Amino acid sequence: MVSLHIPFRNKNAELLAEIKFVNMYNTDEELILQRQKEFESDLDIQKTIEMCRGLCCENESNDSSQQEANKTTTEQNPFEHLYNKTNADVDIDI
């Protein structure tokens, strides 16, 4: 059996392609920066943080009222009869 070694990478082509990318970026840099502004927004971070804190405070007050409602309502355990077997001595060998 004969196997031939053929390199799968051409380093010269990769270097030339990289240089081509840099040249393309340099020629179109202004256009790229203009289009970048369309997708990026100028957010005021402090206002955003204050809005999030306000929403968190509202959620905390809703959570506390929900917890109070949970304290007043209790549900019976539907499996309680399984825990409180009257004939547990019969099943002791199982």
PDB file of N, CA, C and O in Angstrom:
ATOM      1  N   MET A   1       0.848  -1.175   0.000  1.00  0.00           N
ATOM      2  CA  MET A   1       0.000   0.000   0.000  1.00  0.00           C
ATOM      3  C   MET A   1       0.896   1.241   0.000  1.00  0.00           C
ATOM      4  O   MET A   1       1.879   1.306   0.738  1.00  0.00           O
ATOM      5  N   VAL A   2       0.558   2.197  -0.810  1.00  0.00           N
ATOM      6  CA  VAL A   2       1.345   3.411  -0.943  1.00  0.00           C
ATOM      7  C   VAL A   2       0.456   4.594  -0.574  1.00  0.00           C
ATOM      8  O   VAL A   2      -0.672   4.705  -1.054  1.00  0.00           O
ATOM      9  N   SER A   3       0.963   5.463   0.269  1.00  0.00           N
ATOM     10  CA  SER A   3       0.218   6.692   0.570  1.00  0.00           C
ATOM     11  C   SER A   3       1.094   7.881   0.209  1.00  0.00           C
ATOM     12  O   SER A   3       2.301   7.881   0.448  1.00  0.00           O
ATOM     13  N   LEU A   4       0.483   8.859  -0.351  1.00  0.00           N
ATOM     14  CA  LEU A   4       1.198  10.060  -0.768  1.00  0.00           C
ATOM     15  C   LEU A   4       0.926  11.168   0.236  1.00  0.00           C
ATOM     16  O   LEU A   4      -0.193  11.318   0.727  1.00  0.00           O
ATOM     17  N   HIS A   5       1.939  11.924   0.529  1.00  0.00           N
ATOM     18  CA  HIS A   5       1.766  13.043   1.439  1.00  0.00           C
ATOM     19  C   HIS A   5       1.485  14.294   0.617  1.00  0.00           C
ATOM     20  O   HIS A   5       2.336  14.783  -0.127  1.00  0.00           O
ATOM     21  N   ILE A   6       0.286  14.785   0.774  1.00  0.00           N
ATOM     22  CA  ILE A   6      -0.094  16.024   0.094  1.00  0.00           C
ATOM     23  C   ILE A   6      -0.464  17.021   1.185  1.00  0.00           C
ATOM     24  O   ILE A   6      -1.427  16.787   1.914  1.00  0.00           O
ATOM     25  N   PRO A   7       0.259  18.108   1.320  1.00  0.00           N
ATOM     26  CA  PRO A   7      -0.091  19.079   2.363  1.00  0.00           C
ATOM     27  C   PRO A   7      -1.464  19.697   2.071  1.00  0.00           C
ATOM     28  O   PRO A   7      -1.768  20.069   0.938  1.00  0.00           O
ATOM     29  N   PHE A   8      -2.268  19.794   3.107  1.00  0.00           N
ATOM     30  CA  PHE A   8      -3.612  20.327   2.924  1.00  0.00           C
ATOM     31  C   PHE A   8      -3.665  21.835   3.075  1.00  0.00           C
ATOM     32  O   PHE A   8      -4.708  22.445   2.837  1.00  0.00           O
ATOM     33  N   ARG A   9      -2.578  22.433   3.461  1.00  0.00           N
ATOM     34  CA  ARG A   9      -2.536  23.884   3.595  1.00  0.00           C
ATOM     35  C   ARG A   9      -1.472  24.454   2.671  1.00  0.00           C
ATOM     36  O   ARG A   9      -0.394  23.889   2.484  1.00  0.00           O
ATOM     37  N   ASN A  10      -1.817  25.567   2.120  1.00  0.00           N
ATOM     38  CA  ASN A  10      -0.868  26.302   1.305  1.00  0.00           C
ATOM     39  C   ASN A  10      -0.571  27.593   2.062  1.00  0.00           C
ATOM     40  O   ASN A  10      -1.373  28.526   2.026  1.00  0.00           O
ATOM     41  N   LYS A  11       0.544  27.658   2.731  1.00  0.00           N
ATOM     42  CA  LYS A  11       0.859  28.796   3.583  1.00  0.00           C
ATOM     43  C   LYS A  11       0.971  30.089   2.791  1.00  0.00           C
ATOM     44  O   LYS A  11       0.583  31.149   3.282  1.00  0.00           O
ATOM     45  N   ASN A  12       1.485  30.019   1.600  1.00  0.00           N
ATOM     46  CA  ASN A  12       1.608  31.231   0.789  1.00  0.00           C
ATOM     47  C   ASN A  12       0.234  31.806   0.457  1.00  0.00           C
ATOM     48  O   ASN A  12       0.037  33.020   0.512  1.00  0.00           O
ATOM     49  N   ALA A  13      -0.701  30.949   0.117  1.00  0.00           N
ATOM     50  CA  ALA A  13      -2.053  31.417  -0.204  1.00  0.00           C
ATOM     51  C   ALA A  13      -2.718  32.017   1.028  1.00  0.00           C
ATOM     52  O   ALA A  13      -3.428  33.016   0.917  1.00  0.00           O
ATOM     53  N   GLU A  14      -2.498  31.421   2.213  1.00  0.00           N
ATOM     54  CA  GLU A  14      -3.082  31.956   3.438  1.00  0.00           C
ATOM     55  C   GLU A  14      -2.517  33.330   3.768  1.00  0.00           C
ATOM     56  O   GLU A  14      -3.262  34.225   4.166  1.00  0.00           O
ATOM     57  N   LEU A  15      -1.209  33.509   3.608  1.00  0.00           N
ATOM     58  CA  LEU A  15      -0.600  34.812   3.882  1.00  0.00           C
ATOM     59  C   LEU A  15      -1.108  35.875   2.922  1.00  0.00           C
ATOM     60  O   LEU A  15      -1.402  37.000   3.328  1.00  0.00           O
ATOM     61  N   LEU A  16      -1.210  35.521   1.667  1.00  0.00           N
ATOM     62  CA  LEU A  16      -1.718  36.482   0.687  1.00  0.00           C
ATOM     63  C   LEU A  16      -3.178  36.816   0.955  1.00  0.00           C
ATOM     64  O   LEU A  16      -3.589  37.964   0.786  1.00  0.00           O
ATOM     65  N   ALA A  17      -3.954  35.844   1.364  1.00  0.00           N
ATOM     66  CA  ALA A  17      -5.357  36.094   1.672  1.00  0.00           C
ATOM     67  C   ALA A  17      -5.479  37.013   2.879  1.00  0.00           C
ATOM     68  O   ALA A  17      -6.363  37.870   2.912  1.00  0.00           O
ATOM     69  N   GLU A  18      -4.605  36.851   3.873  1.00  0.00           N
ATOM     70  CA  GLU A  18      -4.642  37.701   5.052  1.00  0.00           C
ATOM     71  C   GLU A  18      -4.300  39.143   4.688  1.00  0.00           C
ATOM     72  O   GLU A  18      -4.939  40.076   5.174  1.00  0.00           O
ATOM     73  N   ILE A  19      -3.327  39.321   3.865  1.00  0.00           N
ATOM     74  CA  ILE A  19      -2.950  40.666   3.427  1.00  0.00           C
ATOM     75  C   ILE A  19      -4.083  41.290   2.623  1.00  0.00           C
ATOM     76  O   ILE A  19      -4.346  42.487   2.741  1.00  0.00           O
ATOM     77  N   LYS A  20      -4.744  40.493   1.816  1.00  0.00           N
ATOM     78  CA  LYS A  20      -5.869  40.992   1.035  1.00  0.00           C
ATOM     79  C   LYS A  20      -6.979  41.484   1.964  1.00  0.00           C
ATOM     80  O   LYS A  20      -7.591  42.517   1.693  1.00  0.00           O
ATOM     81  N   PHE A  21      -7.246  40.766   3.048  1.00  0.00           N
ATOM     82  CA  PHE A  21      -8.266  41.168   4.005  1.00  0.00           C
ATOM     83  C   PHE A  21      -7.917  42.505   4.648  1.00  0.00           C
ATOM     84  O   PHE A  21      -8.781  43.369   4.800  1.00  0.00           O
ATOM     85  N   VAL A  22      -6.654  42.675   5.024  1.00  0.00           N
ATOM     86  CA  VAL A  22      -6.214  43.928   5.643  1.00  0.00           C
ATOM     87  C   VAL A  22      -6.369  45.082   4.662  1.00  0.00           C
ATOM     88  O   VAL A  22      -6.813  46.165   5.044  1.00  0.00           O
ATOM     89  N   ASN A  23      -6.011  44.862   3.419  1.00  0.00           N
ATOM     90  CA  ASN A  23      -6.153  45.916   2.408  1.00  0.00           C
ATOM     91  C   ASN A  23      -7.619  46.276   2.188  1.00  0.00           C
ATOM     92  O   ASN A  23      -7.961  47.452   2.067  1.00  0.00           O
ATOM     93  N   MET A  24      -8.483  45.267   2.136  1.00  0.00           N
ATOM     94  CA  MET A  24      -9.914  45.541   1.956  1.00  0.00           C
ATOM     95  C   MET A  24     -10.462  46.337   3.132  1.00  0.00           C
ATOM     96  O   MET A  24     -11.264  47.251   2.942  1.00  0.00           O
ATOM     97  N   TYR A  25     -10.037  45.999   4.342  1.00  0.00           N
ATOM     98  CA  TYR A  25     -10.500  46.725   5.525  1.00  0.00           C
ATOM     99  C   TYR A  25     -10.027  48.173   5.488  1.00  0.00           C
ATOM    100  O   TYR A  25     -10.799  49.087   5.781  1.00  0.00           O
ATOM    101  N   ASN A  26      -8.780  48.385   5.134  1.00  0.00           N
ATOM    102  CA  ASN A  26      -8.243  49.745   5.089  1.00  0.00           C
ATOM    103  C   ASN A  26      -8.973  50.607   4.070  1.00  0.00           C
ATOM    104  O   ASN A  26      -9.208  51.788   4.326  1.00  0.00           O
ATOM    105  N   THR A  27      -9.333  50.050   2.929  1.00  0.00           N
ATOM    106  CA  THR A  27     -10.016  50.848   1.908  1.00  0.00           C
ATOM    107  C   THR A  27     -11.463  51.142   2.291  1.00  0.00           C
ATOM    108  O   THR A  27     -11.993  52.192   1.928  1.00  0.00           O
ATOM    109  N   ASP A  28     -12.112  50.226   3.022  1.00  0.00           N
ATOM    110  CA  ASP A  28     -13.534  50.398   3.355  1.00  0.00           C
ATOM    111  C   ASP A  28     -13.769  50.724   4.826  1.00  0.00           C
ATOM    112  O   ASP A  28     -14.876  50.522   5.325  1.00  0.00           O
ATOM    113  N   GLU A  29     -12.773  51.215   5.520  1.00  0.00           N
ATOM    114  CA  GLU A  29     -12.893  51.446   6.958  1.00  0.00           C
ATOM    115  C   GLU A  29     -13.978  52.468   7.291  1.00  0.00           C
ATOM    116  O   GLU A  29     -14.750  52.263   8.228  1.00  0.00           O
ATOM    117  N   GLU A  30     -14.047  53.555   6.545  1.00  0.00           N
ATOM    118  CA  GLU A  30     -15.048  54.588   6.817  1.00  0.00           C
ATOM    119  C   GLU A  30     -16.462  54.045   6.631  1.00  0.00           C
ATOM    120  O   GLU A  30     -17.340  54.303   7.454  1.00  0.00           O
ATOM    121  N   LEU A  31     -16.679  53.306   5.570  1.00  0.00           N
ATOM    122  CA  LEU A  31     -17.988  52.712   5.318  1.00  0.00           C
ATOM    123  C   LEU A  31     -18.360  51.717   6.419  1.00  0.00           C
ATOM    124  O   LEU A  31     -19.512  51.661   6.849  1.00  0.00           O
ATOM    125  N   ILE A  32     -17.399  50.949   6.863  1.00  0.00           N
ATOM    126  CA  ILE A  32     -17.641  49.977   7.933  1.00  0.00           C
ATOM    127  C   ILE A  32     -18.041  50.692   9.217  1.00  0.00           C
ATOM    128  O   ILE A  32     -18.982  50.271   9.890  1.00  0.00           O
ATOM    129  N   LEU A  33     -17.347  51.760   9.563  1.00  0.00           N
ATOM    130  CA  LEU A  33     -17.655  52.496  10.789  1.00  0.00           C
ATOM    131  C   LEU A  33     -19.018  53.174  10.707  1.00  0.00           C
ATOM    132  O   LEU A  33     -19.732  53.233  11.709  1.00  0.00           O
ATOM    133  N   GLN A  34     -19.394  53.684   9.540  1.00  0.00           N
ATOM    134  CA  GLN A  34     -20.715  54.291   9.375  1.00  0.00           C
ATOM    135  C   GLN A  34     -21.814  53.254   9.569  1.00  0.00           C
ATOM    136  O   GLN A  34     -22.801  53.511  10.258  1.00  0.00           O
ATOM    137  N   ARG A  35     -21.646  52.103   8.974  1.00  0.00           N
ATOM    138  CA  ARG A  35     -22.663  51.054   9.099  1.00  0.00           C
ATOM    139  C   ARG A  35     -22.688  50.458  10.501  1.00  0.00           C
ATOM    140  O   ARG A  35     -23.720  49.960  10.951  1.00  0.00           O
ATOM    141  N   GLN A  36     -21.572  50.510  11.179  1.00  0.00           N
ATOM    142  CA  GLN A  36     -21.515  50.007  12.549  1.00  0.00           C
ATOM    143  C   GLN A  36     -22.400  50.861  13.449  1.00  0.00           C
ATOM    144  O   GLN A  36     -23.045  50.334  14.356  1.00  0.00           O
ATOM    145  N   LYS A  37     -22.440  52.165  13.214  1.00  0.00           N
ATOM    146  CA  LYS A  37     -23.255  53.069  14.021  1.00  0.00           C
ATOM    147  C   LYS A  37     -24.743  52.766  13.879  1.00  0.00           C
ATOM    148  O   LYS A  37     -25.512  53.039  14.801  1.00  0.00           O
ATOM    149  N   GLU A  38     -25.162  52.212  12.753  1.00  0.00           N
ATOM    150  CA  GLU A  38     -26.567  51.863  12.567  1.00  0.00           C
ATOM    151  C   GLU A  38     -27.000  50.763  13.527  1.00  0.00           C
ATOM    152  O   GLU A  38     -28.151  50.738  13.963  1.00  0.00           O
ATOM    153  N   PHE A  39     -26.095  49.862  13.856  1.00  0.00           N
ATOM    154  CA  PHE A  39     -26.449  48.711  14.667  1.00  0.00           C
ATOM    155  C   PHE A  39     -26.132  48.887  16.145  1.00  0.00           C
ATOM    156  O   PHE A  39     -26.689  48.175  16.981  1.00  0.00           O
ATOM    157  N   GLU A  40     -25.261  49.810  16.478  1.00  0.00           N
ATOM    158  CA  GLU A  40     -24.935  50.059  17.871  1.00  0.00           C
ATOM    159  C   GLU A  40     -25.767  51.222  18.367  1.00  0.00           C
ATOM    160  O   GLU A  40     -26.004  52.190  17.643  1.00  0.00           O
ATOM    161  N   SER A  41     -26.204  51.117  19.605  1.00  0.00           N
ATOM    162  CA  SER A  41     -26.996  52.202  20.171  1.00  0.00           C
ATOM    163  C   SER A  41     -26.198  52.888  21.273  1.00  0.00           C
ATOM    164  O   SER A  41     -25.319  52.288  21.892  1.00  0.00           O
ATOM    165  N   ASP A  42     -26.517  54.132  21.498  1.00  0.00           N
ATOM    166  CA  ASP A  42     -25.876  54.892  22.563  1.00  0.00           C
ATOM    167  C   ASP A  42     -26.780  54.819  23.790  1.00  0.00           C
ATOM    168  O   ASP A  42     -27.678  55.645  23.957  1.00  0.00           O
ATOM    169  N   LEU A  43     -26.545  53.847  24.630  1.00  0.00           N
ATOM    170  CA  LEU A  43     -27.354  53.668  25.820  1.00  0.00           C
ATOM    171  C   LEU A  43     -26.711  54.376  26.999  1.00  0.00           C
ATOM    172  O   LEU A  43     -25.491  54.379  27.164  1.00  0.00           O
ATOM    173  N   ASP A  44     -27.567  54.973  27.812  1.00  0.00           N
ATOM    174  CA  ASP A  44     -27.084  55.528  29.066  1.00  0.00           C
ATOM    175  C   ASP A  44     -27.160  54.411  30.104  1.00  0.00           C
ATOM    176  O   ASP A  44     -28.248  54.020  30.528  1.00  0.00           O
ATOM    177  N   ILE A  45     -26.034  53.918  30.498  1.00  0.00           N
ATOM    178  CA  ILE A  45     -25.966  52.752  31.372  1.00  0.00           C
ATOM    179  C   ILE A  45     -26.598  53.043  32.730  1.00  0.00           C
ATOM    180  O   ILE A  45     -27.269  52.178  33.292  1.00  0.00           O
ATOM    181  N   GLN A  46     -26.396  54.237  33.260  1.00  0.00           N
ATOM    182  CA  GLN A  46     -26.952  54.569  34.574  1.00  0.00           C
ATOM    183  C   GLN A  46     -28.479  54.523  34.560  1.00  0.00           C
ATOM    184  O   GLN A  46     -29.094  54.027  35.503  1.00  0.00           O
ATOM    185  N   LYS A  47     -29.090  55.039  33.491  1.00  0.00           N
ATOM    186  CA  LYS A  47     -30.552  54.992  33.389  1.00  0.00           C
ATOM    187  C   LYS A  47     -31.040  53.554  33.280  1.00  0.00           C
ATOM    188  O   LYS A  47     -32.065  53.199  33.862  1.00  0.00           O
ATOM    189  N   THR A  48     -30.325  52.742  32.554  1.00  0.00           N
ATOM    190  CA  THR A  48     -30.707  51.339  32.403  1.00  0.00           C
ATOM    191  C   THR A  48     -30.626  50.616  33.740  1.00  0.00           C
ATOM    192  O   THR A  48     -31.510  49.825  34.068  1.00  0.00           O
ATOM    193  N   ILE A  49     -29.580  50.875  34.512  1.00  0.00           N
ATOM    194  CA  ILE A  49     -29.431  50.247  35.827  1.00  0.00           C
ATOM    195  C   ILE A  49     -30.553  50.687  36.755  1.00  0.00           C
ATOM    196  O   ILE A  49     -31.102  49.865  37.489  1.00  0.00           O
ATOM    197  N   GLU A  50     -30.902  51.966  36.734  1.00  0.00           N
ATOM    198  CA  GLU A  50     -31.987  52.462  37.578  1.00  0.00           C
ATOM    199  C   GLU A  50     -33.320  51.826  37.202  1.00  0.00           C
ATOM    200  O   GLU A  50     -34.119  51.494  38.076  1.00  0.00           O
ATOM    201  N   MET A  51     -33.561  51.657  35.909  1.00  0.00           N
ATOM    202  CA  MET A  51     -34.797  51.012  35.470  1.00  0.00           C
ATOM    203  C   MET A  51     -34.847  49.566  35.954  1.00  0.00           C
ATOM    204  O   MET A  51     -35.891  49.099  36.410  1.00  0.00           O
ATOM    205  N   CYS A  52     -33.734  48.861  35.857  1.00  0.00           N
ATOM    206  CA  CYS A  52     -33.688  47.465  36.314  1.00  0.00           C
ATOM    207  C   CYS A  52     -33.905  47.372  37.816  1.00  0.00           C
ATOM    208  O   CYS A  52     -34.604  46.475  38.288  1.00  0.00           O
ATOM    209  N   ARG A  53     -33.313  48.290  38.570  1.00  0.00           N
ATOM    210  CA  ARG A  53     -33.515  48.284  40.023  1.00  0.00           C
ATOM    211  C   ARG A  53     -34.971  48.560  40.364  1.00  0.00           C
ATOM    212  O   ARG A  53     -35.519  47.959  41.287  1.00  0.00           O
ATOM    213  N   GLY A  54     -35.596  49.462  39.627  1.00  0.00           N
ATOM    214  CA  GLY A  54     -37.014  49.737  39.853  1.00  0.00           C
ATOM    215  C   GLY A  54     -37.873  48.520  39.589  1.00  0.00           C
ATOM    216  O   GLY A  54     -38.806  48.232  40.339  1.00  0.00           O
ATOM    217  N   LEU A  55     -37.559  47.806  38.520  1.00  0.00           N
ATOM    218  CA  LEU A  55     -38.314  46.593  38.208  1.00  0.00           C
ATOM    219  C   LEU A  55     -38.082  45.521  39.265  1.00  0.00           C
ATOM    220  O   LEU A  55     -39.003  44.783  39.613  1.00  0.00           O
ATOM    221  N   CYS A  56     -36.865  45.433  39.774  1.00  0.00           N
ATOM    222  CA  CYS A  56     -36.574  44.438  40.812  1.00  0.00           C
ATOM    223  C   CYS A  56     -37.344  44.752  42.087  1.00  0.00           C
ATOM    224  O   CYS A  56     -37.841  43.841  42.748  1.00  0.00           O
ATOM    225  N   CYS A  57     -37.449  46.030  42.438  1.00  0.00           N
ATOM    226  CA  CYS A  57     -38.198  46.408  43.640  1.00  0.00           C
ATOM    227  C   CYS A  57     -39.667  46.061  43.484  1.00  0.00           C
ATOM    228  O   CYS A  57     -40.297  45.609  44.440  1.00  0.00           O
ATOM    229  N   GLU A  58     -40.226  46.263  42.297  1.00  0.00           N
ATOM    230  CA  GLU A  58     -41.619  45.903  42.054  1.00  0.00           C
ATOM    231  C   GLU A  58     -41.802  44.405  42.184  1.00  0.00           C
ATOM    232  O   GLU A  58     -42.797  43.949  42.748  1.00  0.00           O
ATOM    233  N   ASN A  59     -40.856  43.630  41.669  1.00  0.00           N
ATOM    234  CA  ASN A  59     -40.948  42.173  41.764  1.00  0.00           C
ATOM    235  C   ASN A  59     -40.844  41.701  43.208  1.00  0.00           C
ATOM    236  O   ASN A  59     -41.515  40.744  43.597  1.00  0.00           O
ATOM    237  N   GLU A  60     -40.006  42.365  44.008  1.00  0.00           N
ATOM    238  CA  GLU A  60     -39.872  41.979  45.406  1.00  0.00           C
ATOM    239  C   GLU A  60     -41.164  42.223  46.160  1.00  0.00           C
ATOM    240  O   GLU A  60     -41.549  41.399  46.991  1.00  0.00           O
ATOM    241  N   SER A  61     -41.850  43.336  45.897  1.00  0.00           N
ATOM    242  CA  SER A  61     -43.116  43.595  46.576  1.00  0.00           C
ATOM    243  C   SER A  61     -44.165  42.587  46.140  1.00  0.00           C
ATOM    244  O   SER A  61     -44.980  42.156  46.956  1.00  0.00           O
ATOM    245  N   ASN A  62     -44.162  42.198  44.856  1.00  0.00           N
ATOM    246  CA  ASN A  62     -45.092  41.172  44.384  1.00  0.00           C
ATOM    247  C   ASN A  62     -44.772  39.825  45.015  1.00  0.00           C
ATOM    248  O   ASN A  62     -45.683  39.062  45.339  1.00  0.00           O
ATOM    249  N   ASP A  63     -43.492  39.525  45.192  1.00  0.00           N
ATOM    250  CA  ASP A  63     -43.091  38.262  45.800  1.00  0.00           C
ATOM    251  C   ASP A  63     -43.527  38.195  47.258  1.00  0.00           C
ATOM    252  O   ASP A  63     -43.972  37.148  47.726  1.00  0.00           O
ATOM    253  N   SER A  64     -43.401  39.315  47.981  1.00  0.00           N
ATOM    254  CA  SER A  64     -43.788  39.304  49.390  1.00  0.00           C
ATOM    255  C   SER A  64     -45.290  39.114  49.532  1.00  0.00           C
ATOM    256  O   SER A  64     -45.730  38.411  50.441  1.00  0.00           O
ATOM    257  N   SER A  65     -46.093  39.723  48.657  1.00  0.00           N
ATOM    258  CA  SER A  65     -47.537  39.514  48.726  1.00  0.00           C
ATOM    259  C   SER A  65     -47.892  38.085  48.344  1.00  0.00           C
ATOM    260  O   SER A  65     -48.839  37.519  48.889  1.00  0.00           O
ATOM    261  N   GLN A  66     -47.152  37.496  47.421  1.00  0.00           N
ATOM    262  CA  GLN A  66     -47.383  36.104  47.038  1.00  0.00           C
ATOM    263  C   GLN A  66     -47.015  35.173  48.188  1.00  0.00           C
ATOM    264  O   GLN A  66     -47.700  34.176  48.417  1.00  0.00           O
ATOM    265  N   GLN A  67     -45.947  35.484  48.912  1.00  0.00           N
ATOM    266  CA  GLN A  67     -45.550  34.661  50.051  1.00  0.00           C
ATOM    267  C   GLN A  67     -46.598  34.720  51.154  1.00  0.00           C
ATOM    268  O   GLN A  67     -46.876  33.708  51.797  1.00  0.00           O
ATOM    269  N   GLU A  68     -47.184  35.895  51.379  1.00  0.00           N
ATOM    270  CA  GLU A  68     -48.240  36.014  52.378  1.00  0.00           C
ATOM    271  C   GLU A  68     -49.454  35.190  51.977  1.00  0.00           C
ATOM    272  O   GLU A  68     -50.091  34.569  52.827  1.00  0.00           O
ATOM    273  N   ALA A  69     -49.777  35.178  50.697  1.00  0.00           N
ATOM    274  CA  ALA A  69     -50.904  34.384  50.224  1.00  0.00           C
ATOM    275  C   ALA A  69     -50.614  32.898  50.380  1.00  0.00           C
ATOM    276  O   ALA A  69     -51.519  32.120  50.683  1.00  0.00           O
ATOM    277  N   ASN A  70     -49.377  32.500  50.179  1.00  0.00           N
ATOM    278  CA  ASN A  70     -49.007  31.095  50.341  1.00  0.00           C
ATOM    279  C   ASN A  70     -49.096  30.656  51.795  1.00  0.00           C
ATOM    280  O   ASN A  70     -49.401  29.496  52.072  1.00  0.00           O
ATOM    281  N   LYS A  71     -48.834  31.567  52.726  1.00  0.00           N
ATOM    282  CA  LYS A  71     -48.911  31.228  54.139  1.00  0.00           C
ATOM    283  C   LYS A  71     -50.345  30.938  54.566  1.00  0.00           C
ATOM    284  O   LYS A  71     -50.575  30.093  55.431  1.00  0.00           O
ATOM    285  N   THR A  72     -51.294  31.621  53.976  1.00  0.00           N
ATOM    286  CA  THR A  72     -52.680  31.466  54.405  1.00  0.00           C
ATOM    287  C   THR A  72     -53.347  30.240  53.807  1.00  0.00           C
ATOM    288  O   THR A  72     -54.299  29.722  54.392  1.00  0.00           O
ATOM    289  N   THR A  73     -52.885  29.763  52.673  1.00  0.00           N
ATOM    290  CA  THR A  73     -53.509  28.598  52.049  1.00  0.00           C
ATOM    291  C   THR A  73     -52.615  27.382  52.232  1.00  0.00           C
ATOM    292  O   THR A  73     -51.423  27.419  51.926  1.00  0.00           O
ATOM    293  N   THR A  74     -53.199  26.317  52.728  1.00  0.00           N
ATOM    294  CA  THR A  74     -52.454  25.073  52.892  1.00  0.00           C
ATOM    295  C   THR A  74     -53.179  23.976  52.141  1.00  0.00           C
ATOM    296  O   THR A  74     -54.408  23.959  52.073  1.00  0.00           O
ATOM    297  N   GLU A  75     -52.422  23.082  51.591  1.00  0.00           N
ATOM    298  CA  GLU A  75     -52.994  21.965  50.859  1.00  0.00           C
ATOM    299  C   GLU A  75     -52.701  20.679  51.611  1.00  0.00           C
ATOM    300  O   GLU A  75     -51.640  20.518  52.214  1.00  0.00           O
ATOM    301  N   GLN A  76     -53.654  19.776  51.563  1.00  0.00           N
ATOM    302  CA  GLN A  76     -53.451  18.483  52.190  1.00  0.00           C
ATOM    303  C   GLN A  76     -52.584  17.629  51.275  1.00  0.00           C
ATOM    304  O   GLN A  76     -52.740  17.650  50.054  1.00  0.00           O
ATOM    305  N   ASN A  77     -51.677  16.887  51.873  1.00  0.00           N
ATOM    306  CA  ASN A  77     -50.786  16.024  51.109  1.00  0.00           C
ATOM    307  C   ASN A  77     -51.594  14.855  50.548  1.00  0.00           C
ATOM    308  O   ASN A  77     -52.174  14.096  51.324  1.00  0.00           O
ATOM    309  N   PRO A  78     -51.650  14.685  49.220  1.00  0.00           N
ATOM    310  CA  PRO A  78     -52.457  13.607  48.650  1.00  0.00           C
ATOM    311  C   PRO A  78     -51.880  12.214  48.925  1.00  0.00           C
ATOM    312  O   PRO A  78     -52.584  11.219  48.752  1.00  0.00           O
ATOM    313  N   PHE A  79     -50.636  12.124  49.342  1.00  0.00           N
ATOM    314  CA  PHE A  79     -50.008  10.832  49.607  1.00  0.00           C
ATOM    315  C   PHE A  79     -49.889  10.541  51.104  1.00  0.00           C
ATOM    316  O   PHE A  79     -49.183   9.618  51.509  1.00  0.00           O
ATOM    317  N   GLU A  80     -50.563  11.310  51.895  1.00  0.00           N
ATOM    318  CA  GLU A  80     -50.456  11.144  53.343  1.00  0.00           C
ATOM    319  C   GLU A  80     -50.932   9.762  53.791  1.00  0.00           C
ATOM    320  O   GLU A  80     -50.382   9.198  54.737  1.00  0.00           O
ATOM    321  N   HIS A  81     -51.934   9.218  53.133  1.00  0.00           N
ATOM    322  CA  HIS A  81     -52.446   7.900  53.518  1.00  0.00           C
ATOM    323  C   HIS A  81     -51.406   6.797  53.280  1.00  0.00           C
ATOM    324  O   HIS A  81     -51.462   5.752  53.928  1.00  0.00           O
ATOM    325  N   LEU A  82     -50.467   7.015  52.368  1.00  0.00           N
ATOM    326  CA  LEU A  82     -49.411   6.032  52.143  1.00  0.00           C
ATOM    327  C   LEU A  82     -48.381   6.046  53.272  1.00  0.00           C
ATOM    328  O   LEU A  82     -47.808   5.009  53.605  1.00  0.00           O
ATOM    329  N   TYR A  83     -48.150   7.207  53.853  1.00  0.00           N
ATOM    330  CA  TYR A  83     -47.184   7.317  54.939  1.00  0.00           C
ATOM    331  C   TYR A  83     -47.745   6.762  56.251  1.00  0.00           C
ATOM    332  O   TYR A  83     -47.009   6.200  57.062  1.00  0.00           O
ATOM    333  N   ASN A  84     -49.034   6.925  56.444  1.00  0.00           N
ATOM    334  CA  ASN A  84     -49.672   6.524  57.693  1.00  0.00           C
ATOM    335  C   ASN A  84     -50.410   5.203  57.505  1.00  0.00           C
ATOM    336  O   ASN A  84     -51.634   5.158  57.627  1.00  0.00           O
ATOM    337  N   LYS A  85     -49.701   4.159  57.220  1.00  0.00           N
ATOM    338  CA  LYS A  85     -50.322   2.853  57.029  1.00  0.00           C
ATOM    339  C   LYS A  85     -50.722   2.276  58.387  1.00  0.00           C
ATOM    340  O   LYS A  85     -49.961   2.346  59.353  1.00  0.00           O
ATOM    341  N   THR A  86     -51.899   1.719  58.443  1.00  0.00           N
ATOM    342  CA  THR A  86     -52.340   1.083  59.682  1.00  0.00           C
ATOM    343  C   THR A  86     -51.841  -0.349  59.770  1.00  0.00           C
ATOM    344  O   THR A  86     -51.662  -0.868  60.872  1.00  0.00           O
ATOM    345  N   ASN A  87     -51.614  -0.994  58.644  1.00  0.00           N
ATOM    346  CA  ASN A  87     -51.150  -2.378  58.645  1.00  0.00           C
ATOM    347  C   ASN A  87     -49.689  -2.473  58.194  1.00  0.00           C
ATOM    348  O   ASN A  87     -49.357  -3.288  57.333  1.00  0.00           O
ATOM    349  N   ALA A  88     -48.828  -1.652  58.769  1.00  0.00           N
ATOM    350  CA  ALA A  88     -47.418  -1.625  58.391  1.00  0.00           C
ATOM    351  C   ALA A  88     -46.695  -2.894  58.823  1.00  0.00           C
ATOM    352  O   ALA A  88     -45.694  -3.266  58.210  1.00  0.00           O
ATOM    353  N   ASP A  89     -47.181  -3.570  59.870  1.00  0.00           N
ATOM    354  CA  ASP A  89     -46.531  -4.798  60.337  1.00  0.00           C
ATOM    355  C   ASP A  89     -46.667  -5.923  59.329  1.00  0.00           C
ATOM    356  O   ASP A  89     -45.819  -6.814  59.287  1.00  0.00           O
ATOM    357  N   VAL A  90     -47.710  -5.905  58.519  1.00  0.00           N
ATOM    358  CA  VAL A  90     -47.926  -6.950  57.529  1.00  0.00           C
ATOM    359  C   VAL A  90     -46.871  -6.870  56.431  1.00  0.00           C
ATOM    360  O   VAL A  90     -46.415  -7.899  55.934  1.00  0.00           O
ATOM    361  N   ASP A  91     -46.483  -5.662  56.053  1.00  0.00           N
ATOM    362  CA  ASP A  91     -45.541  -5.465  54.954  1.00  0.00           C
ATOM    363  C   ASP A  91     -44.086  -5.381  55.416  1.00  0.00           C
ATOM    364  O   ASP A  91     -43.228  -4.977  54.631  1.00  0.00           O
ATOM    365  N   ILE A  92     -43.785  -5.744  56.640  1.00  0.00           N
ATOM    366  CA  ILE A  92     -42.430  -5.573  57.165  1.00  0.00           C
ATOM    367  C   ILE A  92     -41.413  -6.465  56.461  1.00  0.00           C
ATOM    368  O   ILE A  92     -40.236  -6.111  56.401  1.00  0.00           O
ATOM    369  N   ASP A  93     -41.835  -7.622  55.923  1.00  0.00           N
ATOM    370  CA  ASP A  93     -40.903  -8.532  55.269  1.00  0.00           C
ATOM    371  C   ASP A  93     -40.653  -8.198  53.801  1.00  0.00           C
ATOM    372  O   ASP A  93     -39.853  -8.871  53.152  1.00  0.00           O
ATOM    373  N   ILE A  94     -41.296  -7.211  53.283  1.00  0.00           N
ATOM    374  CA  ILE A  94     -41.154  -6.869  51.860  1.00  0.00           C
ATOM    375  C   ILE A  94     -39.940  -6.032  51.615  1.00  0.00           C
ATOM    376  O   ILE A  94     -39.670  -5.655  50.475  1.00  0.00           O
TER     377      ILE A  94
END
